[in-house]
Amino acid sequence: MRMTGRRIEVVEAAEDPEQLIRNSLAPAKVRAVRITEKQNSKIAVVEVDPKDKAIAIGKNGKTIDKTRLLAKRYFQIDHVIIA
């Protein structure tokens, strides 16, 4: 942070999209990740423990936004939905 002047968060890389989504939503307990393709777009539906839903979304949606950015960048997943 001293070198860049920005807060940096590290997310463990993964070979498959399900694991990357689990890693980016940590420490929320993810029960399941389902990836479906509809009309040329990929959608990931993430089922989290109900008590961890706020953690998965994050303050002002920052955690889910980070997850959507990583899923789009590395696996071309258009949308991530928390269920």
BAZASE-257984 format. One record per residue (C-alpha): residue in one letter; x, y, z. Coordinates in steps of 0.001 Angstrom, whole numbers, plus 500000, padded with zeros to 6 digits. Layout:
BEGIN
AXYZ/...
//
This chain:
BEGIN
M500000500000500000/R502888502350500684/M504281501879497191/T501052502242495215/G498981504427497512/R496072502008497045/R494617499211499073/I495489495877497472/E493565492663498008/V494962489308496935/V492671486525495706/E494012483030495195/A494001482067491510/A492145478998490294/E491952476905487151/D488160476611487181/P485558479373487599/E483788477744490544/Q486933477749492658/L487819481322491698/I484353482477492791/R484727480598496091/N488146482183496666/S486965485703495900/L483964485438498248/A486014484147501197/P485435484115504180/A481748483612503293/K480751479943503288/V479766479035499719/R477472476014499503/A477331475643495712/V478220477389492462/R476184476672489321/I477245478085485975/T474670478155483189/E474755479474479658/K471665481229478290/Q471412483130475040/N475178483471474547/S475835484687478097/K477208482836481099/I475601483284484503/A476973481997487800/V474480481416490605/V476235481211493964/E474444479672496929/V475851480921500232/D474970480171503822/P472149482588504806/K474113484028507730/D477080484742505407/K475065486503502697/A476063489959503954/I479732488946503919/A479410487649500346/I477865490921499164/G480218493129501153/K479920496730502239/N478253498698499428/G478516495572497247/K482294495721496951/T482902491992497427/I480352490883494829/D481605493562492421/K485147492207492798/T483857488687492168/R481980489788489043/L485075491572487723/L487317488526488218/A484752486096486772/K484313488285483688/R488041488873483201/Y489233485282483517/F486236483120482542/Q483936485390480480/I481078484978482995/D478684487850482385/H476855487916485707/V477242486495489225/I474116486159491363/I474105485493495124/A471254483188496153/
//
